[in-house]
Amino acid sequence: MKMNTRLGFTPVTYAEITQEKKFWEGCKSCVNYHALLEKGTKNCFCTAMLYTPAEEAEAQENESELEHFK
């Protein structure tokens, strides 16, 4: 998870991930795939993560810093 965070991924809820069937087919090789399907792709044992491009991450970081000084 540390490596993914350094690459720009952030943990999110499963509600924030696409529900496109093609996306979830990428999970077929996971041992938790059946549990994921049983829960309607709403929950899993894995951590849901989304990629945040570097510019967006930097903007969010700058915004957080500004909030700190208010």
PDB file of N, CA, C and O in Angstrom:
ATOM      1  N   MET A   1       0.828  -1.189   0.000  1.00  0.00           N
ATOM      2  CA  MET A   1       0.000   0.000   0.000  1.00  0.00           C
ATOM      3  C   MET A   1       0.874   1.256   0.000  1.00  0.00           C
ATOM      4  O   MET A   1       0.520   2.253  -0.629  1.00  0.00           O
ATOM      5  N   LYS A   2       2.014   1.217   0.700  1.00  0.00           N
ATOM      6  CA  LYS A   2       2.912   2.373   0.707  1.00  0.00           C
ATOM      7  C   LYS A   2       3.386   2.702  -0.701  1.00  0.00           C
ATOM      8  O   LYS A   2       3.407   3.863  -1.109  1.00  0.00           O
ATOM      9  N   MET A   3       3.766   1.659  -1.441  1.00  0.00           N
ATOM     10  CA  MET A   3       4.260   1.872  -2.799  1.00  0.00           C
ATOM     11  C   MET A   3       3.167   2.493  -3.669  1.00  0.00           C
ATOM     12  O   MET A   3       3.434   3.439  -4.410  1.00  0.00           O
ATOM     13  N   ASN A   4       1.954   1.976  -3.589  1.00  0.00           N
ATOM     14  CA  ASN A   4       0.855   2.522  -4.387  1.00  0.00           C
ATOM     15  C   ASN A   4       0.572   3.973  -4.013  1.00  0.00           C
ATOM     16  O   ASN A   4       0.277   4.789  -4.886  1.00  0.00           O
ATOM     17  N   THR A   5       0.659   4.300  -2.740  1.00  0.00           N
ATOM     18  CA  THR A   5       0.447   5.684  -2.302  1.00  0.00           C
ATOM     19  C   THR A   5       1.524   6.595  -2.883  1.00  0.00           C
ATOM     20  O   THR A   5       1.224   7.698  -3.342  1.00  0.00           O
ATOM     21  N   ARG A   6       2.752   6.147  -2.866  1.00  0.00           N
ATOM     22  CA  ARG A   6       3.848   6.941  -3.441  1.00  0.00           C
ATOM     23  C   ARG A   6       3.678   7.143  -4.940  1.00  0.00           C
ATOM     24  O   ARG A   6       4.144   8.140  -5.491  1.00  0.00           O
ATOM     25  N   LEU A   7       3.016   6.206  -5.598  1.00  0.00           N
ATOM     26  CA  LEU A   7       2.785   6.310  -7.034  1.00  0.00           C
ATOM     27  C   LEU A   7       1.584   7.182  -7.377  1.00  0.00           C
ATOM     28  O   LEU A   7       1.305   7.422  -8.552  1.00  0.00           O
ATOM     29  N   GLY A   8       0.870   7.658  -6.354  1.00  0.00           N
ATOM     30  CA  GLY A   8      -0.260   8.561  -6.587  1.00  0.00           C
ATOM     31  C   GLY A   8      -1.625   7.949  -6.366  1.00  0.00           C
ATOM     32  O   GLY A   8      -2.636   8.577  -6.678  1.00  0.00           O
ATOM     33  N   PHE A   9      -1.682   6.730  -5.831  1.00  0.00           N
ATOM     34  CA  PHE A   9      -2.957   6.087  -5.542  1.00  0.00           C
ATOM     35  C   PHE A   9      -3.400   6.460  -4.134  1.00  0.00           C
ATOM     36  O   PHE A   9      -2.574   6.615  -3.234  1.00  0.00           O
ATOM     37  N   THR A  10      -4.712   6.604  -3.951  1.00  0.00           N
ATOM     38  CA  THR A  10      -5.254   6.898  -2.624  1.00  0.00           C
ATOM     39  C   THR A  10      -6.358   5.894  -2.289  1.00  0.00           C
ATOM     40  O   THR A  10      -7.134   5.505  -3.162  1.00  0.00           O
ATOM     41  N   PRO A  11      -6.427   5.478  -1.022  1.00  0.00           N
ATOM     42  CA  PRO A  11      -7.501   4.560  -0.616  1.00  0.00           C
ATOM     43  C   PRO A  11      -8.858   5.254  -0.726  1.00  0.00           C
ATOM     44  O   PRO A  11      -8.999   6.422  -0.364  1.00  0.00           O
ATOM     45  N   VAL A  12      -9.843   4.531  -1.223  1.00  0.00           N
ATOM     46  CA  VAL A  12     -11.198   5.072  -1.377  1.00  0.00           C
ATOM     47  C   VAL A  12     -12.205   3.996  -0.992  1.00  0.00           C
ATOM     48  O   VAL A  12     -11.845   2.833  -0.815  1.00  0.00           O
ATOM     49  N   THR A  13     -13.446   4.386  -0.865  1.00  0.00           N
ATOM     50  CA  THR A  13     -14.497   3.402  -0.620  1.00  0.00           C
ATOM     51  C   THR A  13     -14.854   2.740  -1.946  1.00  0.00           C
ATOM     52  O   THR A  13     -14.584   3.291  -3.013  1.00  0.00           O
ATOM     53  N   TYR A  14     -15.449   1.580  -1.878  1.00  0.00           N
ATOM     54  CA  TYR A  14     -15.841   0.881  -3.099  1.00  0.00           C
ATOM     55  C   TYR A  14     -16.919   1.643  -3.867  1.00  0.00           C
ATOM     56  O   TYR A  14     -17.069   1.443  -5.072  1.00  0.00           O
ATOM     57  N   ALA A  15     -17.665   2.502  -3.199  1.00  0.00           N
ATOM     58  CA  ALA A  15     -18.681   3.309  -3.867  1.00  0.00           C
ATOM     59  C   ALA A  15     -18.052   4.305  -4.844  1.00  0.00           C
ATOM     60  O   ALA A  15     -18.710   4.763  -5.778  1.00  0.00           O
ATOM     61  N   GLU A  16     -16.774   4.637  -4.625  1.00  0.00           N
ATOM     62  CA  GLU A  16     -16.087   5.604  -5.475  1.00  0.00           C
ATOM     63  C   GLU A  16     -15.452   4.979  -6.713  1.00  0.00           C
ATOM     64  O   GLU A  16     -14.910   5.690  -7.559  1.00  0.00           O
ATOM     65  N   ILE A  17     -15.517   3.653  -6.823  1.00  0.00           N
ATOM     66  CA  ILE A  17     -14.926   2.953  -7.955  1.00  0.00           C
ATOM     67  C   ILE A  17     -16.013   2.639  -8.966  1.00  0.00           C
ATOM     68  O   ILE A  17     -17.163   2.391  -8.603  1.00  0.00           O
ATOM     69  N   THR A  18     -15.638   2.652 -10.242  1.00  0.00           N
ATOM     70  CA  THR A  18     -16.598   2.368 -11.315  1.00  0.00           C
ATOM     71  C   THR A  18     -17.276   1.016 -11.119  1.00  0.00           C
ATOM     72  O   THR A  18     -16.695   0.094 -10.547  1.00  0.00           O
ATOM     73  N   GLN A  19     -18.469   0.918 -11.584  1.00  0.00           N
ATOM     74  CA  GLN A  19     -19.206  -0.344 -11.521  1.00  0.00           C
ATOM     75  C   GLN A  19     -19.217  -1.048 -12.877  1.00  0.00           C
ATOM     76  O   GLN A  19     -19.970  -2.001 -13.080  1.00  0.00           O
ATOM     77  N   GLU A  20     -18.377  -0.576 -13.807  1.00  0.00           N
ATOM     78  CA  GLU A  20     -18.283  -1.206 -15.125  1.00  0.00           C
ATOM     79  C   GLU A  20     -17.810  -2.643 -14.992  1.00  0.00           C
ATOM     80  O   GLU A  20     -16.811  -2.920 -14.328  1.00  0.00           O
ATOM     81  N   LYS A  21     -18.532  -3.551 -15.626  1.00  0.00           N
ATOM     82  CA  LYS A  21     -18.227  -4.973 -15.548  1.00  0.00           C
ATOM     83  C   LYS A  21     -16.798  -5.270 -16.033  1.00  0.00           C
ATOM     84  O   LYS A  21     -16.106  -6.106 -15.453  1.00  0.00           O
ATOM     85  N   LYS A  22     -16.372  -4.599 -17.072  1.00  0.00           N
ATOM     86  CA  LYS A  22     -15.045  -4.824 -17.647  1.00  0.00           C
ATOM     87  C   LYS A  22     -13.934  -4.503 -16.627  1.00  0.00           C
ATOM     88  O   LYS A  22     -12.916  -5.193 -16.577  1.00  0.00           O
ATOM     89  N   PHE A  23     -14.138  -3.469 -15.832  1.00  0.00           N
ATOM     90  CA  PHE A  23     -13.164  -3.110 -14.803  1.00  0.00           C
ATOM     91  C   PHE A  23     -12.980  -4.249 -13.807  1.00  0.00           C
ATOM     92  O   PHE A  23     -11.853  -4.612 -13.471  1.00  0.00           O
ATOM     93  N   TRP A  24     -14.092  -4.811 -13.335  1.00  0.00           N
ATOM     94  CA  TRP A  24     -14.057  -5.842 -12.307  1.00  0.00           C
ATOM     95  C   TRP A  24     -13.524  -7.171 -12.822  1.00  0.00           C
ATOM     96  O   TRP A  24     -13.114  -8.017 -12.027  1.00  0.00           O
ATOM     97  N   GLU A  25     -13.521  -7.372 -14.143  1.00  0.00           N
ATOM     98  CA  GLU A  25     -12.956  -8.592 -14.715  1.00  0.00           C
ATOM     99  C   GLU A  25     -11.464  -8.694 -14.421  1.00  0.00           C
ATOM    100  O   GLU A  25     -10.905  -9.791 -14.432  1.00  0.00           O
ATOM    101  N   GLY A  26     -10.815  -7.566 -14.159  1.00  0.00           N
ATOM    102  CA  GLY A  26      -9.402  -7.556 -13.804  1.00  0.00           C
ATOM    103  C   GLY A  26      -9.132  -8.210 -12.456  1.00  0.00           C
ATOM    104  O   GLY A  26      -7.985  -8.525 -12.140  1.00  0.00           O
ATOM    105  N   CYS A  27     -10.156  -8.412 -11.674  1.00  0.00           N
ATOM    106  CA  CYS A  27     -10.019  -9.035 -10.351  1.00  0.00           C
ATOM    107  C   CYS A  27     -10.212 -10.555 -10.384  1.00  0.00           C
ATOM    108  O   CYS A  27     -10.094 -11.214  -9.351  1.00  0.00           O
ATOM    109  N   LYS A  28     -10.505 -11.110 -11.552  1.00  0.00           N
ATOM    110  CA  LYS A  28     -10.825 -12.540 -11.654  1.00  0.00           C
ATOM    111  C   LYS A  28      -9.738 -13.452 -11.095  1.00  0.00           C
ATOM    112  O   LYS A  28     -10.051 -14.520 -10.570  1.00  0.00           O
ATOM    113  N   SER A  29      -8.477 -13.060 -11.192  1.00  0.00           N
ATOM    114  CA  SER A  29      -7.390 -13.925 -10.715  1.00  0.00           C
ATOM    115  C   SER A  29      -7.186 -13.837  -9.194  1.00  0.00           C
ATOM    116  O   SER A  29      -6.397 -14.599  -8.636  1.00  0.00           O
ATOM    117  N   CYS A  30      -7.877 -12.930  -8.534  1.00  0.00           N
ATOM    118  CA  CYS A  30      -7.742 -12.744  -7.086  1.00  0.00           C
ATOM    119  C   CYS A  30      -8.490 -13.852  -6.333  1.00  0.00           C
ATOM    120  O   CYS A  30      -9.569 -14.276  -6.745  1.00  0.00           O
ATOM    121  N   VAL A  31      -7.905 -14.307  -5.235  1.00  0.00           N
ATOM    122  CA  VAL A  31      -8.563 -15.335  -4.416  1.00  0.00           C
ATOM    123  C   VAL A  31      -9.849 -14.816  -3.779  1.00  0.00           C
ATOM    124  O   VAL A  31     -10.699 -15.610  -3.375  1.00  0.00           O
ATOM    125  N   ASN A  32     -10.002 -13.503  -3.684  1.00  0.00           N
ATOM    126  CA  ASN A  32     -11.186 -12.899  -3.084  1.00  0.00           C
ATOM    127  C   ASN A  32     -12.280 -12.570  -4.100  1.00  0.00           C
ATOM    128  O   ASN A  32     -13.289 -11.965  -3.737  1.00  0.00           O
ATOM    129  N   TYR A  33     -12.101 -12.953  -5.355  1.00  0.00           N
ATOM    130  CA  TYR A  33     -13.033 -12.573  -6.415  1.00  0.00           C
ATOM    131  C   TYR A  33     -14.465 -13.028  -6.121  1.00  0.00           C
ATOM    132  O   TYR A  33     -15.411 -12.268  -6.331  1.00  0.00           O
ATOM    133  N   HIS A  34     -14.628 -14.247  -5.643  1.00  0.00           N
ATOM    134  CA  HIS A  34     -15.982 -14.744  -5.367  1.00  0.00           C
ATOM    135  C   HIS A  34     -16.649 -13.947  -4.245  1.00  0.00           C
ATOM    136  O   HIS A  34     -17.850 -13.680  -4.304  1.00  0.00           O
ATOM    137  N   ALA A  35     -15.882 -13.569  -3.229  1.00  0.00           N
ATOM    138  CA  ALA A  35     -16.434 -12.751  -2.146  1.00  0.00           C
ATOM    139  C   ALA A  35     -16.843 -11.381  -2.679  1.00  0.00           C
ATOM    140  O   ALA A  35     -17.872 -10.833  -2.283  1.00  0.00           O
ATOM    141  N   LEU A  36     -16.034 -10.837  -3.573  1.00  0.00           N
ATOM    142  CA  LEU A  36     -16.340  -9.541  -4.189  1.00  0.00           C
ATOM    143  C   LEU A  36     -17.667  -9.607  -4.943  1.00  0.00           C
ATOM    144  O   LEU A  36     -18.504  -8.714  -4.811  1.00  0.00           O
ATOM    145  N   LEU A  37     -17.855 -10.654  -5.726  1.00  0.00           N
ATOM    146  CA  LEU A  37     -19.102 -10.809  -6.492  1.00  0.00           C
ATOM    147  C   LEU A  37     -20.300 -11.037  -5.581  1.00  0.00           C
ATOM    148  O   LEU A  37     -21.386 -10.514  -5.834  1.00  0.00           O
ATOM    149  N   GLU A  38     -20.104 -11.819  -4.520  1.00  0.00           N
ATOM    150  CA  GLU A  38     -21.201 -12.074  -3.577  1.00  0.00           C
ATOM    151  C   GLU A  38     -21.701 -10.786  -2.938  1.00  0.00           C
ATOM    152  O   GLU A  38     -22.872 -10.679  -2.576  1.00  0.00           O
ATOM    153  N   LYS A  39     -20.817  -9.818  -2.803  1.00  0.00           N
ATOM    154  CA  LYS A  39     -21.188  -8.543  -2.183  1.00  0.00           C
ATOM    155  C   LYS A  39     -21.523  -7.485  -3.225  1.00  0.00           C
ATOM    156  O   LYS A  39     -21.623  -6.300  -2.907  1.00  0.00           O
ATOM    157  N   GLY A  40     -21.698  -7.919  -4.477  1.00  0.00           N
ATOM    158  CA  GLY A  40     -22.110  -6.994  -5.530  1.00  0.00           C
ATOM    159  C   GLY A  40     -21.091  -5.922  -5.841  1.00  0.00           C
ATOM    160  O   GLY A  40     -21.465  -4.808  -6.207  1.00  0.00           O
ATOM    161  N   THR A  41     -19.815  -6.229  -5.704  1.00  0.00           N
ATOM    162  CA  THR A  41     -18.681  -5.304  -5.901  1.00  0.00           C
ATOM    163  C   THR A  41     -18.798  -4.055  -5.024  1.00  0.00           C
ATOM    164  O   THR A  41     -18.295  -2.987  -5.372  1.00  0.00           O
ATOM    165  N   LYS A  42     -19.464  -4.208  -3.893  1.00  0.00           N
ATOM    166  CA  LYS A  42     -19.624  -3.085  -2.947  1.00  0.00           C
ATOM    167  C   LYS A  42     -18.620  -3.158  -1.805  1.00  0.00           C
ATOM    168  O   LYS A  42     -18.447  -2.192  -1.063  1.00  0.00           O
ATOM    169  N   ASN A  43     -17.956  -4.308  -1.663  1.00  0.00           N
ATOM    170  CA  ASN A  43     -17.024  -4.505  -0.564  1.00  0.00           C
ATOM    171  C   ASN A  43     -16.122  -5.684  -0.908  1.00  0.00           C
ATOM    172  O   ASN A  43     -16.515  -6.573  -1.663  1.00  0.00           O
ATOM    173  N   CYS A  44     -14.921  -5.690  -0.358  1.00  0.00           N
ATOM    174  CA  CYS A  44     -13.968  -6.774  -0.597  1.00  0.00           C
ATOM    175  C   CYS A  44     -12.946  -6.775   0.534  1.00  0.00           C
ATOM    176  O   CYS A  44     -12.914  -5.860   1.357  1.00  0.00           O
ATOM    177  N   PHE A  45     -12.126  -7.795   0.563  1.00  0.00           N
ATOM    178  CA  PHE A  45     -11.043  -7.858   1.543  1.00  0.00           C
ATOM    179  C   PHE A  45      -9.873  -6.977   1.122  1.00  0.00           C
ATOM    180  O   PHE A  45      -9.029  -6.622   1.944  1.00  0.00           O
ATOM    181  N   CYS A  46      -9.828  -6.631  -0.150  1.00  0.00           N
ATOM    182  CA  CYS A  46      -8.755  -5.789  -0.692  1.00  0.00           C
ATOM    183  C   CYS A  46      -9.046  -4.315  -0.400  1.00  0.00           C
ATOM    184  O   CYS A  46     -10.183  -3.946  -0.103  1.00  0.00           O
ATOM    185  N   THR A  47      -8.027  -3.493  -0.484  1.00  0.00           N
ATOM    186  CA  THR A  47      -8.194  -2.050  -0.316  1.00  0.00           C
ATOM    187  C   THR A  47      -8.448  -1.421  -1.673  1.00  0.00           C
ATOM    188  O   THR A  47      -7.658  -1.602  -2.599  1.00  0.00           O
ATOM    189  N   ALA A  48      -9.529  -0.692  -1.800  1.00  0.00           N
ATOM    190  CA  ALA A  48      -9.840   0.012  -3.044  1.00  0.00           C
ATOM    191  C   ALA A  48      -8.959   1.252  -3.134  1.00  0.00           C
ATOM    192  O   ALA A  48      -8.858   2.021  -2.178  1.00  0.00           O
ATOM    193  N   MET A  49      -8.323   1.442  -4.283  1.00  0.00           N
ATOM    194  CA  MET A  49      -7.451   2.596  -4.474  1.00  0.00           C
ATOM    195  C   MET A  49      -7.689   3.192  -5.857  1.00  0.00           C
ATOM    196  O   MET A  49      -7.946   2.469  -6.819  1.00  0.00           O
ATOM    197  N   LEU A  50      -7.600   4.514  -5.947  1.00  0.00           N
ATOM    198  CA  LEU A  50      -7.725   5.219  -7.213  1.00  0.00           C
ATOM    199  C   LEU A  50      -6.445   5.990  -7.479  1.00  0.00           C
ATOM    200  O   LEU A  50      -5.782   6.451  -6.551  1.00  0.00           O
ATOM    201  N   TYR A  51      -6.102   6.127  -8.754  1.00  0.00           N
ATOM    202  CA  TYR A  51      -4.924   6.889  -9.143  1.00  0.00           C
ATOM    203  C   TYR A  51      -5.252   8.363  -9.197  1.00  0.00           C
ATOM    204  O   TYR A  51      -6.264   8.763  -9.773  1.00  0.00           O
ATOM    205  N   THR A  52      -4.404   9.163  -8.602  1.00  0.00           N
ATOM    206  CA  THR A  52      -4.539  10.610  -8.636  1.00  0.00           C
ATOM    207  C   THR A  52      -3.324  11.157  -9.385  1.00  0.00           C
ATOM    208  O   THR A  52      -2.202  11.028  -8.895  1.00  0.00           O
ATOM    209  N   PRO A  53      -3.515  11.765 -10.560  1.00  0.00           N
ATOM    210  CA  PRO A  53      -2.377  12.322 -11.296  1.00  0.00           C
ATOM    211  C   PRO A  53      -1.579  13.300 -10.443  1.00  0.00           C
ATOM    212  O   PRO A  53      -2.135  13.950  -9.558  1.00  0.00           O
ATOM    213  N   ALA A  54      -0.293  13.406 -10.702  1.00  0.00           N
ATOM    214  CA  ALA A  54       0.630  14.207  -9.895  1.00  0.00           C
ATOM    215  C   ALA A  54       0.162  15.647  -9.717  1.00  0.00           C
ATOM    216  O   ALA A  54       0.233  16.178  -8.609  1.00  0.00           O
ATOM    217  N   GLU A  55      -0.320  16.300 -10.790  1.00  0.00           N
ATOM    218  CA  GLU A  55      -0.738  17.698 -10.672  1.00  0.00           C
ATOM    219  C   GLU A  55      -1.918  17.833  -9.717  1.00  0.00           C
ATOM    220  O   GLU A  55      -1.974  18.770  -8.921  1.00  0.00           O
ATOM    221  N   GLU A  56      -2.843  16.913  -9.795  1.00  0.00           N
ATOM    222  CA  GLU A  56      -4.014  16.955  -8.919  1.00  0.00           C
ATOM    223  C   GLU A  56      -3.612  16.712  -7.471  1.00  0.00           C
ATOM    224  O   GLU A  56      -4.113  17.375  -6.563  1.00  0.00           O
ATOM    225  N   ALA A  57      -2.706  15.758  -7.257  1.00  0.00           N
ATOM    226  CA  ALA A  57      -2.242  15.452  -5.904  1.00  0.00           C
ATOM    227  C   ALA A  57      -1.529  16.657  -5.311  1.00  0.00           C
ATOM    228  O   ALA A  57      -1.697  16.971  -4.133  1.00  0.00           O
ATOM    229  N   GLU A  58      -0.735  17.328  -6.133  1.00  0.00           N
ATOM    230  CA  GLU A  58      -0.015  18.513  -5.658  1.00  0.00           C
ATOM    231  C   GLU A  58      -0.991  19.629  -5.301  1.00  0.00           C
ATOM    232  O   GLU A  58      -0.803  20.325  -4.303  1.00  0.00           O
ATOM    233  N   ALA A  59      -2.023  19.800  -6.104  1.00  0.00           N
ATOM    234  CA  ALA A  59      -3.037  20.822  -5.822  1.00  0.00           C
ATOM    235  C   ALA A  59      -3.751  20.516  -4.517  1.00  0.00           C
ATOM    236  O   ALA A  59      -4.006  21.419  -3.720  1.00  0.00           O
ATOM    237  N   GLN A  60      -4.076  19.245  -4.294  1.00  0.00           N
ATOM    238  CA  GLN A  60      -4.740  18.854  -3.054  1.00  0.00           C
ATOM    239  C   GLN A  60      -3.818  19.080  -1.858  1.00  0.00           C
ATOM    240  O   GLN A  60      -4.264  19.521  -0.798  1.00  0.00           O
ATOM    241  N   GLU A  61      -2.534  18.778  -2.030  1.00  0.00           N
ATOM    242  CA  GLU A  61      -1.576  18.976  -0.950  1.00  0.00           C
ATOM    243  C   GLU A  61      -1.443  20.454  -0.616  1.00  0.00           C
ATOM    244  O   GLU A  61      -1.408  20.825   0.557  1.00  0.00           O
ATOM    245  N   ASN A  62      -1.369  21.298  -1.638  1.00  0.00           N
ATOM    246  CA  ASN A  62      -1.271  22.746  -1.418  1.00  0.00           C
ATOM    247  C   ASN A  62      -2.522  23.266  -0.719  1.00  0.00           C
ATOM    248  O   ASN A  62      -2.433  24.129   0.154  1.00  0.00           O
ATOM    249  N   GLU A  63      -3.676  22.751  -1.097  1.00  0.00           N
ATOM    250  CA  GLU A  63      -4.932  23.153  -0.472  1.00  0.00           C
ATOM    251  C   GLU A  63      -4.941  22.770   1.006  1.00  0.00           C
ATOM    252  O   GLU A  63      -5.396  23.542   1.850  1.00  0.00           O
ATOM    253  N   SER A  64      -4.441  21.587   1.311  1.00  0.00           N
ATOM    254  CA  SER A  64      -4.373  21.126   2.701  1.00  0.00           C
ATOM    255  C   SER A  64      -3.447  22.012   3.518  1.00  0.00           C
ATOM    256  O   SER A  64      -3.739  22.328   4.671  1.00  0.00           O
ATOM    257  N   GLU A  65      -2.336  22.410   2.923  1.00  0.00           N
ATOM    258  CA  GLU A  65      -1.387  23.285   3.616  1.00  0.00           C
ATOM    259  C   GLU A  65      -2.017  24.641   3.908  1.00  0.00           C
ATOM    260  O   GLU A  65      -1.821  25.202   4.986  1.00  0.00           O
ATOM    261  N   LEU A  66      -2.773  25.165   2.950  1.00  0.00           N
ATOM    262  CA  LEU A  66      -3.431  26.449   3.144  1.00  0.00           C
ATOM    263  C   LEU A  66      -4.462  26.356   4.260  1.00  0.00           C
ATOM    264  O   LEU A  66      -4.574  27.273   5.073  1.00  0.00           O
ATOM    265  N   GLU A  67      -5.211  25.271   4.310  1.00  0.00           N
ATOM    266  CA  GLU A  67      -6.202  25.059   5.374  1.00  0.00           C
ATOM    267  C   GLU A  67      -5.534  25.032   6.742  1.00  0.00           C
ATOM    268  O   GLU A  67      -6.110  25.487   7.730  1.00  0.00           O
ATOM    269  N   HIS A  68      -4.325  24.499   6.795  1.00  0.00           N
ATOM    270  CA  HIS A  68      -3.591  24.404   8.058  1.00  0.00           C
ATOM    271  C   HIS A  68      -3.280  25.788   8.626  1.00  0.00           C
ATOM    272  O   HIS A  68      -3.261  25.970   9.843  1.00  0.00           O
ATOM    273  N   PHE A  69      -3.039  26.758   7.751  1.00  0.00           N
ATOM    274  CA  PHE A  69      -2.661  28.099   8.201  1.00  0.00           C
ATOM    275  C   PHE A  69      -3.850  28.982   8.517  1.00  0.00           C
ATOM    276  O   PHE A  69      -3.663  30.076   9.049  1.00  0.00           O
ATOM    277  N   LYS A  70      -5.053  28.558   8.217  1.00  0.00           N
ATOM    278  CA  LYS A  70      -6.240  29.388   8.488  1.00  0.00           C
ATOM    279  C   LYS A  70      -6.567  29.405   9.949  1.00  0.00           C
ATOM    280  O   LYS A  70      -7.532  30.051  10.358  1.00  0.00           O
TER     281      LYS A  70
END
